Amino acid sequence: MMDDTTREMLAHYNARSYAKPRSMPEVTARYNLKRQQYQDLRKMDAPNHEQLSMLYAEAKVLGWVLGKEEKTVIRELNS
């Protein structure tokens, strides 16, 4: 059985538009933004490795959504 707090949390979660698919131009823009952020962070003298890993993972997922091969995404991130 669910308590009231759990029901409220689920109602809040379901009320948001998580199921709305993103358009391909939006995914492409987000991919390019994450790629640029990753490259900028790598150029820093002492990059935050946790943030670097997070940006890398996000860019790889967005690249996958765009149908890019993993090699292509890695090449674009490191260029």
C-alpha positions as CSV (number, residue, x, y, z in Angstrom):
1,M,0.0,0.0,0.0
2,M,1.2,3.5,-0.8
3,D,1.1,6.3,1.8
4,D,0.0,9.8,1.0
5,T,3.5,11.1,0.5
6,T,4.3,8.5,-2.2
7,R,1.0,9.2,-3.9
8,E,1.7,13.0,-4.0
9,M,5.2,12.3,-5.4
10,L,3.8,10.0,-8.1
11,A,1.1,12.5,-9.0
12,H,3.7,15.3,-9.3
13,Y,6.0,13.1,-11.4
14,N,3.1,12.0,-13.7
15,A,1.9,15.6,-14.1
16,R,5.1,16.7,-15.7
17,S,5.6,16.2,-19.4
18,Y,8.3,13.5,-19.2
19,A,6.7,11.5,-22.0
20,K,6.8,14.3,-24.5
21,P,9.3,13.3,-27.2
22,R,11.9,15.9,-28.2
23,S,12.2,17.1,-31.8
24,M,15.3,16.1,-33.8
25,P,16.5,19.8,-34.1
26,E,16.2,20.1,-30.3
27,V,18.2,16.9,-29.8
28,T,20.8,18.1,-32.3
29,A,21.1,21.5,-30.5
30,R,21.5,19.8,-27.1
31,Y,24.1,17.4,-28.6
32,N,26.1,20.3,-30.0
33,L,25.8,22.3,-26.7
34,K,27.0,19.3,-24.6
35,R,29.8,18.6,-27.1
36,Q,31.0,22.3,-26.9
37,Q,30.8,22.3,-23.1
38,Y,32.8,19.1,-22.9
39,Q,35.5,20.5,-25.2
40,D,35.6,23.8,-23.2
41,L,35.9,21.9,-19.9
42,R,38.7,19.7,-21.3
43,K,40.7,22.8,-22.2
44,M,40.8,24.0,-18.6
45,D,43.9,23.5,-16.5
46,A,42.2,21.5,-13.8
47,P,38.9,20.2,-15.1
48,N,36.3,18.7,-12.8
49,H,36.4,15.0,-13.7
50,E,32.9,14.3,-12.4
51,Q,31.4,17.1,-14.6
52,L,33.5,16.0,-17.5
53,S,32.2,12.4,-17.2
54,M,28.7,13.6,-17.0
55,L,29.0,15.8,-20.1
56,Y,30.6,12.9,-22.0
57,A,27.8,10.5,-21.0
58,E,25.1,13.0,-22.0
59,A,26.7,13.7,-25.3
60,K,27.0,10.0,-26.0
61,V,23.4,9.4,-25.3
62,L,22.3,12.3,-27.4
63,G,24.5,11.0,-30.2
64,W,22.9,7.6,-29.9
65,V,19.4,9.3,-30.1
66,L,20.6,11.0,-33.3
67,G,21.7,7.7,-34.7
68,K,25.4,8.4,-34.7
69,E,27.9,5.7,-34.3
70,E,29.9,5.6,-31.1
71,K,33.2,6.2,-33.0
72,T,31.7,9.3,-34.6
73,V,30.6,10.7,-31.3
74,I,33.9,10.0,-29.6
75,R,35.7,11.7,-32.6
76,E,33.5,14.7,-32.4
77,L,33.9,15.0,-28.7
78,N,37.7,14.9,-28.9
79,S,38.1,17.1,-31.9
